[in-house]
């Protein structure tokens, strides 16, 4: 557990997720707990004391250990707060539920994720994409054209995503964006046109942007379709990847754009847009990206030495009629820049997809190993691969060798040569049309790191990955601001330290807190209050109810001074089915703060009702888990509001 961590803001804390015996169904919406009146009168139950030792039986110990470990294996946090970003300018967008003119739209669209090395383990930076948009009868419609892509600082706690700071991307002082009429840039395209038309010299056009009444929006040379974010610890700046040119963009911590790297030959396109220095250092062939499938992932290695970036899908090469990449291509181009020598050419590598998938984000483990998020566009395939760039793996640097553009459907290119799913150690022989040299390409070697679907992940667009430490993987989804995407905005944490049997969860008990039990006047409604004995950062608690008493969906938990939040079925477990064990997770509270479990309509004997509470305040990897069975007090704690 971290020695120092910032106290969470007093927003409505939301229930965490314990994944295990019960399936992860019904988590997409959390109903209100309106049936729990705040005026209920409670009294204190006379109760026995519970041992401060570990669970009394081997069976109980193993059950608690299992539920705690399952909770740590997959923790879900959701953005419940509705943060307005603007009102829709029209109702042309094809969205379910429908969006009407004047409807308020809310923050979401997290398309990348990064953890900064000195931040607490529950604090991240996400980046949004270009803003609420979708298809209409006109084309690509922007519901809020003046929305500025933004970096969002978030904190995870008590099952909720709390927004700490919003940082719009902006131009240097003295410059104004043509769409927003302020320093803040927009997400509107740079050079719009038909995909069958090319920019002068090279590259495919951007999508045409439409606004109110189907009017074509002016082009914005500063507009960005941001998709990923990374951080360089050596100069305290962010690097953002985007899809329009595509390009890499360096950004200050306050959101000010420093520079933009575009494909070779595109620098002159920005001659009349002086606010942002533009350098054309990416391979020219990257300009043939399929629209909305540009640079989707980027990461800086922990040392700050290398910057990696990857395209989302195969490029349109050969160009042919300009409509789409070669059907069935599995070739993804990846770049590696040396951040100390950005004036020099990058290295370029081939990543081969497992099938008809996309790349959404990447995260560096060290200088030579990078995690790749490979996913489908549905709910079936969400895999994180560990990719090896080391000299030992010997991937082929194809920079300058296969960057030529094919202008006819029959031309041979990398994209129409690599047409099969990934196979270890397979190489590809490519003789480009018009070229005199045959190139043998060894692609990047990859191994499965985490199958997110097997571990409960249930959103369609997994678009952000990060590792806040060496044993936790964080994932987030792009919900398109609730436009054409029914998924909520969530962040998931996965513990990577192994199975329950590999952890000594009972070796060093946490500092003892206190448990109070109260009941309503008719003894039908029970409240178990656990006052923490120490700080908890993303901790886990298991309540063990006496035989014959089980919690049910609709019972509730309260974190700190928050509102009652209903339990979900996935938090209730026991060997016979039901809820004798209640596990709540992602607890972020300070010593002296409490977690309350509200049980409604339970017929119990106040004299014999003796629950147990087990607390793991800092995770199984630290071996400080599960302080067990605090004293159950028979008096009301000083200053409590049990009768509210």
N, C-alpha and C positions, 0 to 999 in steps of 0.2 A: 504494500500500500504506500502511496506517496506520502512523504512527510508533510508537504504543503499542497493544499489545493484550494482553489477559490470557492467561497461559499456560493451556492446556487441562488439564482434570482427567485423571488417568491412568485413563480408562475404556477399554474395548476399542474401538479405532478401527476403523471399517468402511470398506470400499472405496468410492471415489467412482464416478461414472458419466461415461463419455465417449459422447456421442450422435453418431452420424454415419452412416457407410456401412451399419452393421448395425442391424437393427430392435431396438427395446427390448423384446424378449421375454425371459421367464425371470428377471425382476428381482425378483419378489415374494417370493422366498425365497432365502436364502443358506445352502447346506449347509456343514457343518463340513469342515475340511481334515485329517481324521483320518489320511489316508494319508501325511502328512509327519511321520515320527517325529522327536522332538526329539533323539534320540540319534545321528542320522546324523553320521558323521565326514566333515569337509570338509578339503580342502587348497587351497592357493593356486595359481591357474593362472599360469603364466608368460605374460605378455601384452605386446602392443605398446602404444604410446601413441596416443591419439586427439587429433586437432587440436582446439584451443580455439576455432576459427573457426566461422562459420555452416556449415550443411550444404554438402558439397563439390559437389553438382550442383544445377542448377535444379529438376530433378524431385524430388530429395530434399527440397529446401527447401519446395517447394509442398506436398508430401505432409505434412511435419511441420506446416506452417502450417495446413493443412486440419484435421488431427486435433486440434491444439491448439484451434483456433477452434470446432470442433464440441463439444469438451469444455466450453469456456466457455459455449457457447450453451445448454446444458442440464445442470445438475448436480443429482444426486439425493442426499439424505441421509435415512437411515432410523433410526427409534427402535428399536434392537435390545435395549436394556436393558429387562428386565421389572421394572417398579416396581409393587409390590402396592398396590391401593387398597381391598381388602376381599374377603371371601368371599361367594359367592352364598347368599342366604337360602332359595332354593328352585330347582326345576328346571322351572318352568312356562313359561319363556320359550321361544319358538320360534326357536332359534338353530342355525346350522350353522357349526362343529361344535356339538353339543349341550352345554349348560351344566348341570351337576348341582349339587345342594345341597352346599355346602362347597368348591366349586371356587374357586381364587384368580383374581381378575380384576385386570387390569393397566392402568396409565395409558395413555391415548390420548384419543380424542375431541376433538382440537384443532379448535375451531370458529371461531377468529379468530386474527389475527396482526397484530402491530405492531412496528415498529422505533423505538427511542428515539434522538433525534438525537445524543446524545453517546456512544452505545454503539459498540463495534466492529461492522464490517459483517457479521459472522457471528453476532451475538447478537440474539435476538428475544424477545418475549413473546407467548405463545399463551394462549388461554383455552379451557377445556374446556366441554362442554355440561353438562346437569343430572346426568349420570352414566349408568352402564350401565342401559339399559332396552330394552324391546321389547314386542311383542304376545304375549299369552297368551290362553287361553280365557276369562280374566276381563276383560281389557282391557289397559291400559298397566301393565306389570309392571316393578318396579324391583328389580334383582338385589341392589344394595347401597344400601338406602334412606338410610343415614346418610352416603353420599358427599357431600362438599362441593364444589360447583363451584369451580374454582381457576384462578388465573393461574399459568402455568408459564414460567419463564425458561429459555430454551434456547440452546445454542451449537452451531453447525454446524462440523464438521471431519472430514476423512478419511472422508467418506461417511456419517458417523453424526450423529444428533441426540443431543446430550448434555444431560440435564436438570440445570441448575445450581441451580434453586430452585423449590419448590412453595409457592404462597401461597393458602391457602383464603380464600374470601370470608367475612367474619365481621361480627357485630354489635358495636356499641361496648361498652366495658367495662361490666359490671354486668347484661348481658342474656343470656338463654339461648334458644336455638332449641328449639322443641318436639319436633323430630324427632331432632336430633343430641345434645341435652342438653348442649350446649356453646355457646360463642360462634359457632362455625362454623355457617353456614346449611346447609340441605339443598337438593336440587333438586326437592323434592316440591311439587305444585301448590298455588296459593293458595286458589282457590274452585272445587272440583271439581263437575262435574255433567254431565248429558246435553247434548249439543250442540244438541238441539232446544229446550233450556230457556235462558232468558236470566237474567242477573244482574238484581237489582232495578234497574229503571230503564233499563239499557242494557248492552250488551256480551254476548259469548258466554262460557260457562263454560269452565273448564279441564278437561283430561282427568282422569278418576278414576284415582288411583294405587293400585296393589295391591302387597302384599308377600308374606311367607311364608304358605303355605297359602291363598292367594287372599284374604287379609284386606285390607279397605280401609284404607289408611294415613290417619292424621289429616292434615287440611289444615295447610299451613305458610304463614302469611301473609308470611313472610320468604323463602320458597323462590324460586329464580330458575332459569329455563331459559336460561342464558347462551349467546350465539351470536356475539358479536363484541366486540372490545376496541380502544380508541383511547386516545391520550395527549395531554393538554394541557400543553405546555411552559411555559405561563405560571403555572400553580399546582402543577405536579408531581403531577397526579392522573390516574387512568384514568377513562374513560367506557365503560360496558359496556351493550350492548343485549341484551334478553331477550324471550321469546315469551309469557309467561303473560298479562300484562295487555293489551297488551305495554307495556314500559317502558324508560326509560333510567335507568341507575344510576351515580352518581358514587362512585368508590372511591379510598381512599388507597393509597399504594404498598405498605403492609403488608396490604392486603386489607380494611380496615375500611370498611364502607359509610357514605357521608356522607349521601346523599339519593337519592330515587327519584321519577322523573317518570312519571305515569300519565295515561291519557286523562281528559278533563274528565268529572266526575260520579262518578269512582271513589275520590276521596280518602276519603270517609266509610266506605268498605268496610274501611279500615285503622285505624279509630278506636280499636280495642282492641289495636293493635300499635304501641306507642309507640317502639320501639327505633330505627326508621328514619323520619326526616321524609319525608312523602309530599306531592307537589305535583301537582295535576291540570292540566297545561299542554299535554298532547298533544291533538290534535283528538279529540272524543268518538267520531267514527266509527271511529277506530283500534281501539276496543274490539271492533269487529265482525270482528277478524282471524280467519282460519280457524285453529283450534287447531293448534299446532305449525308455524304459518306466520306468526309475529309479526315483531317487529323483528329482522332477521337480520344487517344490516350497520350499522356505525357508523364514523365517522372524524372526527378533528379536523384542521383544516388546519395545515400547518407553522407558520404565523404564530400559531396559537392563537386566531384570530378566530372561526371558524365550527365548529359541530358539525353534521355531516350524519348522517342515519339513514334506512334504507329497510326497508320490509316485504319479507318473502320472497316472498309471492305476493299475488294479488288478495284483497280482503276479501269477507266475506259481506254483500253489499249489492246488490240488496235482500235483506232477511232471509228472506222467504218462509217456508219450513218450517224454516229454520235449518240445513239440512244441509250446504251447500257454497256457495262463490262461484259466480257465473254461469258456466256451462260455456263455455269458450273465451275467457274474459276475458284480456286481455293488459295490464291496467292495474295498475301498481305505484305506490303513493304514497310520496313522498320528502319529508323535512322538513329544513329548514336553520335552526338556532338561531344567534343572535348570542351568544357566550359571555359578553360583557360586559353583556348585557341579557337574562338568562334569564327575567326576570319578564315580558317582552313576548312576544307571540305569534310563533311561528316562521313561516317561509314554507313553503308546501306546493307540490310540483310533481308532474307526471305523467311517469313513465318507462314506455315501452312495450316489452314483451318482443318478442324475435324470433319466438317461438313458444310452445309449451307448456313453458315453462322456469321457473326460479326465480332469485331473487337470493340470493347467499350472503354476500358481503362487499363492502365498498367501501373505497377508499383515496384520500385527497386528495393531488393533486399540488401544488395551490396553492389560493387562496381560491375560485377559480371553476371548477376542473377536477378531476373525481373519477373514479377508475377503478371500474367496476362489474363484479363477477364474475357472469356469467349462465351458468347451467348446466342440464343435464337431471338426471334422477335415475338415469341409467345411465352408460354410458361413451362416448357418442357426441358430446356437445356441451359444450365447455368454452371459453367466449370471454370475454375481458377487453375491455371497452369504455371508451373515454375519453368522459366525459359533460360537456357544456358548460353551466354555470350562469350564464354571464356576461351582462351587459346586452346585449351585441351579439347573443347567441344568442336573447335575449328569450323565455325560457320563461314560461308563464303561472303566476302565483301564484294557486292555487285555494283558499287557506286561507279558510274561511268561506263559500265560494261553492258547493261541491259536497260539503259534509260532512254533509248531511242523510241520515237513515236511511230507506231504502225498506222498507215493512212488507208489501208484497205482491209476488208474482213479476212482476207486470206493471208495477210502478213503474219509472220511468226513473232510472238512476243512472249515475255515471261508469263503474262496473265493467261494466254490461251495454250500455254504448255503445261502449267501446273493446274490440273483439272481433277485431281483425286484427293480424298481425305488424307490427312497426315499419316505417315508410316515412319517409324524410327529408322534412322540411317539411310533413308531413301534419298538419292540424288536425282537431279534433273539436268538434262542436256538441252541447251537452248542455242540455236543458230539463228539469230535475228535476220529477218528479210533485209537484204541489202548489206548485211554485215559479212565480214570475211573471217571472223573468229567465232568458234564454237565455245560456249561457256558452260562448264560443268558446275552446277550450283548445289552446295550442301546447305539445306535450310537449317534454321535454328532448331535445336533439339529441345523437346519439352516433356515434362512429366506432370501428371495430375497432382495438384496440391490440395485442393478442396472441391468436392462436388457440393455446391450450395443447395441444389435441389434435395439431395439426400439428407441435408441438415436443416430442412424445413423452410428454406427461402421460397417465397411465394409471390413475388412481383415479376412483371413481364420484362421491364427494362432495367436490368442491373447495370448501372453506369458509373459507379464510383467504388474504388477499393483502396484501402490503406491499412498499414500495420502500426498501431500506436506503441507496440512493444514486440518482443520476439515470440510471443505466444498468443497474440490476439489478432484476428483478421476482421476488419470493419468493411461492411458493404452498404451502399446506398443505391436508391433507385431514382430514375427520372420519371416523375408522374405527369410531365407535360403541363404542370400547373392546373391539373384537373381537367384539361381540355383533351377530349378523345382518349382519355386513359382513366379507368375506374380505380386504379390503385392509389392508396394513400402514400404520402411521403414518409419513408421510414429509413432507419439505420439499423443494421443487424451487426452484432458482435459474435464471433465464433472463437471459442477457446481451443487452442491447438496443442495443449500439453499432454493429451492422451486420454486414457480411459479412467473410470472411477477407481479401479483397482490399483492404478499407478500413483494415486495421490494419498498422502497421509493426512486426511482431512481432520483427524481428531487429535493430532499430536500436540498442538499448542493451542489450547482454548483461548478464544478471544476474551477480553475483559468483560466481566459479568455486568449486565445491565439489570433492569427490573421489569417484571411483568405484573400488570394489574388486570383483574377480571371484574367486569361490572355486568349487571343485567337490568332489563327493563322491569317495571313493577310486576308484570305477570310472569316473569322468568322465561319468557319466550324468545327474547332478543338478547344476544350475548355480545359483549365487546371485549376482545383481548388486546390489551395495550402493551407493547414492548418498547421500553425506553432504552435506547442504545447506550452501551457502556463505553463505546469508542467511536471514532469517526468511521464512516463506511463510504468507500468510493467504489461504486458499481458492485456492491455487496449482494448477498443472497440470504434469505431467511426461510426456514421451514417451520410451519406450525404443525404440531402433531396433536390431534384431538383425541379425547378419550374414546374407548370402545363404545360404539353405538351412536356416536355423533359424527356427522359428516357435513362438510360445507357443500354448497351447490352453486352453479352459475347464477348470478344475481346477488349472492352475498358480496360483500365489498371490502376493499382495503382503503385506508387513508394514510398517505405519507405526509409526515409533518403536519402543517396546518392546511393541507389541501382538502379538496372535496372528496366524498366517497366515490370510488371507482369500482364498477362490478368486476368480480372475478370471471375469468374465462375457463372453459372446460380444460384447457391445456395446463392450467395451474393446479388442478385437483387430481390427486392420484392415490391409489392404494392397491394392494394385491387383489382385492375383490372388485375393484371398480368403484368409483365415487370419490369422495374427498376427505378422507381421514388425514392425509398429508396435504397441506396447502403451501406451495412454494412461490414466493414473490422474489423478483430478481431486479438487478440494476439499481439497488437501493443506494442513493447518494444523500446521506444525512450526517449531521454532526452529533457528537456525543451529547446526550441529554434530549435529543429529538426522538420522536416516537413513530412507530408504525402500528396502526390499529387494524384489527381484523373484525369486521362486523358480521355477525351470524344471525340471520332472521328466522323466526319461527322454529327455534330448536327447543324441544321439550327436554330439559335437563334438570338434574337435581343440583341446586346451588352448593349443597354441602359436599358433593363428590366430584364436581366438575373441575378437573385438574389438567389443563393443557400443558404442553411443553413447547418451547421455542428454541430453535437452533440457529445460530448466526455465523455466517462466514463473511467477514467484513472486507477481506482483501484478496480473495481468490484462492483456488486450490493450489496454484503454483507456489504460493508463499508458505504453505503448511501451517497457517495460523487459523485454520477453519473451525467452525462449529462450536462456539461456546454453548453449552447445552443446559436446558432446564433451569432457568432463573427462578428465584423465589416468586411464588404467586402471592401477592400482598392482599390482605383483607381490609386495607384502609385506602382511602382516596388520596392520591399524591397531592402535595401542596401546589396550589396554583393551577390544578387541572380543571378542565371544563367538561367533566364527564356527563353533566346533566344538560348540556346544550342539545 
